[in-house]
């Protein structure tokens, strides 16, 4: 969170499996913990976690009180970006951010100044995962590639500072 008192994270959990050769499988799930003085309280599983699906890449937008994340829950296909709002101290059912999701994977959401930045391996990119952005207040606007960042390898995990003058992203491209 912006105040630094709440941390959202992904933790891989062993769940009873339906696989032929294995009795259990691993599924990433979302958790939160709250700072208590100099310590952190025990992690709390998010109430919408479901062992039939994977959840990852949480990003909490303090302004909208929404937790954005990627999941393979029912959506448009692959992994999609969803959000859950906290209202009256209760997390709501996840909502699919349909206007950015495709039949491929959308991952690593970051929200700043009403814009969502994310990575996708959808058709039309430079290669692997590419970074895209969209104005969340304009439902009709299509997502756009982050020009100058994407290359033939994977580009993902972007963090943009408020004001959008600078930020960081991850890439497995060669170089500095």
PASEBA-1860 file (N, C-alpha, C; in nm, 3 decimals):
! residues 176
1> XXXXXXXX> 0.084/-0.119/0.000/0.000/0.000/0.000/0.088/0.124/0.000 ~ 0.031/0.236/-0.032/0.102/0.363/-0.036/0.160/0.397/0.102 ~ 0.089/0.363/0.207/0.135/0.395/0.343/0.239/0.298/0.395 ~ 0.259/0.186/0.326/0.360/0.089/0.367/0.316/-0.001/0.481 ~ 0.188/0.002/0.516/0.143/-0.080/0.629/0.075/-0.209/0.586 ~ 0.052/-0.228/0.456/-0.011/-0.349/0.406/0.071/-0.402/0.288 ~ 0.095/-0.532/0.288/0.173/-0.596/0.183/0.090/-0.707/0.121 ~ 0.079/-0.707/-0.012/0.011/-0.813/-0.086/0.118/-0.893/-0.158
9> XXXXXXXX> 0.104/-1.025/-0.158/0.206/-1.108/-0.221/0.147/-1.240/-0.269 ~ 0.223/-1.309/-0.353/0.187/-1.441/-0.403/0.267/-1.544/-0.328 ~ 0.201/-1.651/-0.288/0.269/-1.763/-0.224/0.218/-1.891/-0.289 ~ 0.310/-1.978/-0.325/0.272/-2.104/-0.388/0.227/-2.201/-0.279 ~ 0.111/-2.261/-0.301/0.051/-2.354/-0.205/0.037/-2.492/-0.268 ~ 0.061/-2.597/-0.190/0.034/-2.732/-0.235/-0.114/-2.759/-0.215 ~ -0.180/-2.808/-0.320/-0.323/-2.838/-0.312/-0.344/-2.982/-0.356 ~ -0.451/-3.041/-0.307/-0.480/-3.179/-0.348/-0.504/-3.180/-0.497
17> XXXXXXXX> -0.431/-3.267/-0.566/-0.434/-3.265/-0.711/-0.525/-3.368/-0.773 ~ -0.556/-3.341/-0.896/-0.636/-3.433/-0.976/-0.549/-3.491/-1.087 ~ -0.417/-3.477/-1.071/-0.325/-3.527/-1.172/-0.305/-3.678/-1.156 ~ -0.277/-3.745/-1.265/-0.263/-3.891/-1.262/-0.146/-3.938/-1.178 ~ -0.030/-3.876/-1.193/0.091/-3.927/-1.129/0.126/-3.855/-0.999 ~ 0.051/-3.758/-0.960/0.087/-3.679/-0.842/-0.033/-3.667/-0.749 ~ -0.005/-3.669/-0.621/-0.112/-3.655/-0.522/-0.141/-3.509/-0.492 ~ -0.046/-3.421/-0.520/-0.072/-3.280/-0.500/-0.006/-3.198/-0.609
25> XXXXXXXX> -0.057/-3.077/-0.629/0.000/-2.986/-0.727/0.022/-2.853/-0.658 ~ 0.095/-2.766/-0.723/0.127/-2.636/-0.666/0.047/-2.529/-0.737 ~ -0.012/-2.440/-0.661/-0.091/-2.329/-0.716/-0.051/-2.200/-0.643 ~ -0.012/-2.096/-0.718/0.010/-1.967/-0.654/-0.123/-1.907/-0.608 ~ -0.124/-1.851/-0.488/-0.243/-1.789/-0.430/-0.202/-1.653/-0.373 ~ -0.297/-1.564/-0.351/-0.268/-1.429/-0.301/-0.290/-1.420/-0.151 ~ -0.204/-1.342/-0.087/-0.209/-1.320/0.057/-0.184/-1.173/0.086 ~ -0.223/-1.132/0.206/-0.191/-0.998/0.253/-0.146/-1.007/0.398
33> XXXXXXXX> -0.066/-0.911/0.439/-0.025/-0.900/0.577/-0.023/-0.752/0.613 ~ -0.047/-0.723/0.740/-0.053/-0.585/0.788/0.054/-0.564/0.893 ~ 0.122/-0.451/0.882/0.229/-0.417/0.977/0.168/-0.386/1.113 ~ 0.232/-0.438/1.215/0.194/-0.410/1.354/0.320/-0.362/1.425 ~ 0.339/-0.229/1.430/0.463/-0.175/1.487/0.579/-0.205/1.396 ~ 0.680/-0.275/1.449/0.798/-0.314/1.370/0.785/-0.454/1.311 ~ 0.674/-0.522/1.337/0.655/-0.658/1.290/0.538/-0.664/1.191 ~ 0.523/-0.780/1.131/0.412/-0.804/1.039/0.324/-0.912/1.098
41> XXXXXXXX> 0.193/-0.894/1.087/0.098/-0.995/1.133/0.109/-1.118/1.043 ~ 0.059/-1.233/1.090/0.060/-1.352/1.004/-0.018/-1.326/0.875 ~ 0.028/-1.383/0.765/-0.041/-1.363/0.636/-0.184/-1.415/0.639 ~ -0.271/-1.345/0.565/-0.411/-1.381/0.553/-0.437/-1.414/0.405 ~ -0.494/-1.531/0.379/-0.528/-1.567/0.241/-0.642/-1.478/0.193 ~ -0.633/-1.432/0.068/-0.741/-1.352/0.012/-0.865/-1.440/-0.001 ~ -0.982/-1.387/0.032/-1.103/-1.470/0.039/-1.148/-1.528/-0.095 ~ -1.103/-1.472/-0.204/-1.143/-1.522/-0.336/-1.046/-1.625/-0.392
49> XXXXXXXX> -0.937/-1.657/-0.319/-0.847/-1.763/-0.365/-0.926/-1.890/-0.391 ~ -0.882/-1.967/-0.488/-0.949/-2.091/-0.523/-0.840/-2.187/-0.570 ~ -0.829/-2.302/-0.508/-0.721/-2.395/-0.541/-0.730/-2.452/-0.682 ~ -0.841/-2.432/-0.750/-0.853/-2.476/-0.889/-0.786/-2.379/-0.986 ~ -0.746/-2.261/-0.937/-0.688/-2.158/-1.023/-0.560/-2.101/-0.962 ~ -0.481/-2.038/-1.048/-0.360/-1.968/-1.005/-0.388/-1.819/-0.995 ~ -0.327/-1.754/-0.897/-0.339/-1.610/-0.875/-0.198/-1.554/-0.857 ~ -0.168/-1.441/-0.919/-0.034/-1.385/-0.903/-0.026/-1.240/-0.942
57> XXXXXXXX> 0.091/-1.183/-0.922/0.126/-1.047/-0.962/0.032/-0.941/-0.903 ~ 0.012/-0.940/-0.771/-0.081/-0.842/-0.713/-0.027/-0.700/-0.720 ~ -0.118/-0.606/-0.742/-0.086/-0.463/-0.737/-0.205/-0.394/-0.672 ~ -0.181/-0.328/-0.558/-0.288/-0.259/-0.487/-0.289/-0.112/-0.524 ~ -0.402/-0.065/-0.574/-0.421/0.076/-0.607/-0.493/0.141/-0.489 ~ -0.420/0.214/-0.408/-0.476/0.276/-0.287/-0.586/0.376/-0.319 ~ -0.575/0.443/-0.432/-0.674/0.545/-0.469/-0.812/0.483/-0.493 ~ -0.817/0.374/-0.568/-0.946/0.310/-0.599/-0.982/0.199/-0.499
65> XXXXXXXX> -0.887/0.165/-0.412/-0.905/0.055/-0.314/-0.932/-0.077/-0.385 ~ -0.858/-0.097/-0.494/-0.869/-0.219/-0.573/-0.738/-0.295/-0.573 ~ -0.748/-0.426/-0.560/-0.633/-0.514/-0.575/-0.642/-0.575/-0.714 ~ -0.546/-0.541/-0.800/-0.538/-0.597/-0.935/-0.445/-0.718/-0.929 ~ -0.473/-0.818/-1.011/-0.391/-0.940/-1.013/-0.419/-1.016/-1.142 ~ -0.333/-1.113/-1.171/-0.353/-1.201/-1.286/-0.400/-1.337/-1.237 ~ -0.487/-1.400/-1.315/-0.539/-1.532/-1.279/-0.583/-1.607/-1.403 ~ -0.585/-1.740/-1.392/-0.638/-1.823/-1.500/-0.783/-1.863/-1.472
73> XXXXXXXX> -0.852/-1.786/-1.386/-0.995/-1.808/-1.366/-1.066/-1.791/-1.500 ~ -1.191/-1.829/-1.503/-1.268/-1.815/-1.627/-1.265/-1.670/-1.673 ~ -1.225/-1.652/-1.795/-1.217/-1.518/-1.853/-1.213/-1.531/-2.003 ~ -1.124/-1.454/-2.066/-1.116/-1.457/-2.212/-1.020/-1.564/-2.261 ~ -0.945/-1.627/-2.170/-0.849/-1.730/-2.209/-0.713/-1.699/-2.152 ~ -0.628/-1.798/-2.141/-0.497/-1.778/-2.082/-0.511/-1.721/-1.943 ~ -0.421/-1.631/-1.908/-0.430/-1.560/-1.781/-0.482/-1.419/-1.809 ~ -0.577/-1.375/-1.729/-0.638/-1.244/-1.745/-0.611/-1.159/-1.622
81> XXXXXXXX> -0.629/-1.029/-1.636/-0.617/-0.938/-1.522/-0.757/-0.914/-1.466 ~ -0.766/-0.925/-1.335/-0.889/-0.904/-1.259/-0.861/-0.800/-1.152 ~ -0.966/-0.751/-1.088/-0.950/-0.672/-0.967/-1.058/-0.709/-0.867 ~ -1.028/-0.684/-0.740/-1.126/-0.699/-0.633/-1.121/-0.571/-0.552 ~ -1.237/-0.513/-0.525/-1.246/-0.392/-0.445/-1.272/-0.426/-0.300 ~ -1.219/-0.342/-0.211/-1.253/-0.358/-0.071/-1.355/-0.250/-0.036 ~ -1.470/-0.295/0.012/-1.578/-0.204/0.053/-1.631/-0.250/0.186 ~ -1.643/-0.157/0.278/-1.692/-0.188/0.413/-1.616/-0.305/0.473
89> XXXXXXXX> -1.483/-0.301/0.458/-1.391/-0.401/0.512/-1.409/-0.541/0.453 ~ -1.476/-0.553/0.339/-1.497/-0.682/0.274/-1.444/-0.677/0.131 ~ -1.370/-0.781/0.093/-1.324/-0.792/-0.044/-1.437/-0.844/-0.131 ~ -1.463/-0.779/-0.242/-1.570/-0.817/-0.334/-1.520/-0.926/-0.430 ~ -1.616/-0.988/-0.497/-1.582/-1.090/-0.597/-1.495/-1.027/-0.707 ~ -1.395/-1.100/-0.757/-1.310/-1.046/-0.863/-1.389/-1.010/-0.989 ~ -1.344/-0.903/-1.055/-1.403/-0.853/-1.179/-1.297/-0.862/-1.288 ~ -1.333/-0.919/-1.401/-1.243/-0.930/-1.514/-1.231/-0.793/-1.582
97> XXXXXXXX> -1.108/-0.747/-1.603/-1.084/-0.621/-1.673/-1.090/-0.652/-1.823 ~ -1.210/-0.675/-1.871/-1.233/-0.727/-2.006/-1.173/-0.642/-2.117 ~ -1.169/-0.511/-2.099/-1.124/-0.425/-2.208/-0.975/-0.439/-2.238 ~ -0.898/-0.507/-2.154/-0.755/-0.528/-2.186/-0.721/-0.674/-2.208 ~ -0.806/-0.765/-2.166/-0.774/-0.907/-2.174/-0.799/-0.962/-2.314 ~ -0.721/-1.064/-2.349/-0.731/-1.130/-2.479/-0.736/-1.281/-2.456 ~ -0.731/-1.358/-2.564/-0.727/-1.503/-2.551/-0.590/-1.551/-2.503 ~ -0.492/-1.462/-2.501/-0.356/-1.495/-2.457/-0.338/-1.452/-2.311
105> XXXXXXXX> -0.215/-1.434/-2.267/-0.188/-1.400/-2.127/-0.169/-1.250/-2.106 ~ -0.235/-1.198/-2.003/-0.212/-1.061/-1.956/-0.166/-1.074/-1.810 ~ -0.054/-1.010/-1.778/0.012/-1.028/-1.649/0.069/-0.896/-1.598 ~ 0.113/-0.895/-1.474/0.190/-0.785/-1.413/0.121/-0.648/-1.422 ~ 0.002/-0.633/-1.367/-0.064/-0.502/-1.373/0.003/-0.398/-1.284 ~ -0.003/-0.274/-1.327/0.043/-0.158/-1.249/-0.050/-0.042/-1.285 ~ -0.104/0.023/-1.185/-0.200/0.132/-1.209/-0.139/0.262/-1.156 ~ -0.144/0.365/-1.241/-0.097/0.497/-1.199/-0.176/0.603/-1.279
113> XXXXXXXX> -0.225/0.703/-1.207/-0.295/0.815/-1.270/-0.405/0.770/-1.366 ~ -0.486/0.671/-1.327/-0.596/0.615/-1.407/-0.552/0.543/-1.533 ~ -0.426/0.504/-1.541/-0.375/0.423/-1.651/-0.335/0.288/-1.595 ~ -0.361/0.182/-1.673/-0.313/0.050/-1.637/-0.201/0.013/-1.734 ~ -0.092/-0.035/-1.678/0.020/-0.088/-1.754/0.024/-0.238/-1.725 ~ 0.054/-0.318/-1.825/0.056/-0.463/-1.807/0.139/-0.526/-1.917 ~ 0.171/-0.654/-1.901/0.244/-0.729/-2.003/0.151/-0.831/-2.065 ~ 0.171/-0.857/-2.195/0.089/-0.956/-2.266/0.172/-1.022/-2.375
121> XXXXXXXX> 0.138/-1.147/-2.403/0.201/-1.217/-2.515/0.104/-1.230/-2.633 ~ 0.009/-1.136/-2.641/-0.090/-1.142/-2.749/-0.026/-1.111/-2.884 ~ -0.096/-1.153/-2.989/-0.048/-1.134/-3.125/-0.028/-0.985/-3.154 ~ 0.070/-0.956/-3.238/0.096/-0.818/-3.279/0.206/-0.751/-3.200 ~ 0.266/-0.824/-3.105/0.374/-0.767/-3.025/0.510/-0.786/-3.092 ~ 0.614/-0.743/-3.022/0.750/-0.755/-3.074/0.808/-0.893/-3.050 ~ 0.753/-0.966/-2.953/0.802/-1.099/-2.922/0.788/-1.128/-2.774 ~ 0.750/-1.250/-2.740/0.732/-1.287/-2.600/0.632/-1.195/-2.532
129> XXXXXXXX> 0.663/-1.153/-2.411/0.579/-1.057/-2.339/0.616/-0.916/-2.379 ~ 0.517/-0.833/-2.402/0.537/-0.692/-2.433/0.455/-0.609/-2.336 ~ 0.498/-0.486/-2.311/0.428/-0.396/-2.220/0.326/-0.313/-2.298 ~ 0.204/-0.307/-2.242/0.094/-0.230/-2.299/0.041/-0.135/-2.193 ~ -0.037/-0.036/-2.237/-0.103/0.056/-2.144/-0.240/0.093/-2.197 ~ -0.326/0.136/-2.105/-0.460/0.179/-2.142/-0.511/0.277/-2.038 ~ -0.583/0.379/-2.084/-0.650/0.474/-1.995/-0.776/0.406/-1.943 ~ -0.784/0.385/-1.812/-0.898/0.315/-1.753/-1.028/0.396/-1.757
137> XXXXXXXX> -1.018/0.527/-1.777/-1.140/0.609/-1.782/-1.201/0.614/-1.922 ~ -1.130/0.562/-2.022/-1.178/0.561/-2.160/-1.199/0.416/-2.204 ~ -1.318/0.366/-2.184/-1.349/0.226/-2.214/-1.335/0.195/-2.364 ~ -1.351/0.294/-2.448/-1.348/0.272/-2.593/-1.206/0.269/-2.649 ~ -1.110/0.328/-2.578/-0.973/0.333/-2.627/-0.911/0.194/-2.622 ~ -0.845/0.154/-2.727/-0.775/0.026/-2.731/-0.644/0.035/-2.653 ~ -0.596/-0.079/-2.604/-0.465/-0.082/-2.540/-0.358/-0.047/-2.642 ~ -0.252/0.016/-2.595/-0.142/0.054/-2.683/-0.012/-0.004/-2.630
145> XXXXXXXX> 0.078/-0.035/-2.721/0.210/-0.083/-2.680/0.291/0.033/-2.624 ~ 0.375/0.001/-2.526/0.464/0.101/-2.469/0.583/0.116/-2.563 ~ 0.574/0.211/-2.654/0.677/0.232/-2.757/0.811/0.264/-2.693 ~ 0.916/0.206/-2.751/1.052/0.230/-2.703/1.096/0.136/-2.593 ~ 1.004/0.058/-2.537/1.042/-0.037/-2.431/1.050/-0.179/-2.482 ~ 0.959/-0.217/-2.570/0.948/-0.356/-2.611/1.051/-0.395/-2.715 ~ 1.099/-0.519/-2.701/1.195/-0.574/-2.795/1.161/-0.718/-2.825 ~ 1.252/-0.792/-2.888/1.222/-0.929/-2.930/1.213/-1.029/-2.814
153> XXXXXXXX> 1.258/-0.992/-2.696/1.253/-1.080/-2.579/1.134/-1.041/-2.491 ~ 1.130/-1.091/-2.368/1.021/-1.060/-2.275/1.045/-0.926/-2.205 ~ 0.943/-0.841/-2.203/0.943/-0.714/-2.132/0.819/-0.716/-2.044 ~ 0.835/-0.692/-1.914/0.724/-0.714/-1.822/0.754/-0.647/-1.687 ~ 0.658/-0.658/-1.596/0.680/-0.613/-1.458/0.709/-0.465/-1.447 ~ 0.636/-0.382/-1.517/0.663/-0.239/-1.516/0.606/-0.174/-1.390 ~ 0.680/-0.077/-1.340/0.631/0.011/-1.233/0.654/0.153/-1.280 ~ 0.548/0.232/-1.282/0.557/0.372/-1.326/0.524/0.460/-1.206
161> XXXXXXXX> 0.605/0.561/-1.184/0.582/0.654/-1.073/0.467/0.749/-1.105 ~ 0.396/0.797/-1.003/0.291/0.898/-1.027/0.348/1.016/-1.106 ~ 0.270/1.068/-1.197/0.316/1.172/-1.288/0.368/1.114/-1.418 ~ 0.399/0.987/-1.418/0.443/0.908/-1.534/0.568/0.963/-1.603 ~ 0.656/1.028/-1.529/0.780/1.080/-1.587/0.892/0.977/-1.584 ~ 0.880/0.875/-1.495/0.983/0.772/-1.488/0.924/0.644/-1.430 ~ 1.001/0.537/-1.447/0.957/0.407/-1.397/1.064/0.303/-1.422 ~ 1.030/0.179/-1.391/1.120/0.066/-1.407/1.043/-0.048/-1.474
169> XXXXXXXX> 1.117/-0.134/-1.543/1.054/-0.256/-1.592/1.159/-0.365/-1.600 ~ 1.113/-0.489/-1.610/1.200/-0.604/-1.621/1.204/-0.651/-1.766 ~ 1.319/-0.707/-1.804/1.335/-0.758/-1.939/1.443/-0.866/-1.938 ~ 1.431/-0.962/-2.027/1.540/-1.059/-2.041/1.618/-1.033/-2.169 ~ 1.614/-0.908/-2.217/1.697/-0.869/-2.331/1.841/-0.857/-2.286 ~ 1.933/-0.880/-2.377/2.075/-0.863/-2.344/2.107/-0.716/-2.338 ~ 2.203/-0.680/-2.254/2.247/-0.540/-2.246/2.231/-0.484/-2.107 ~ 2.249/-0.355/-2.093/2.244/-0.288/-1.963/2.106/-0.237/-1.934
END
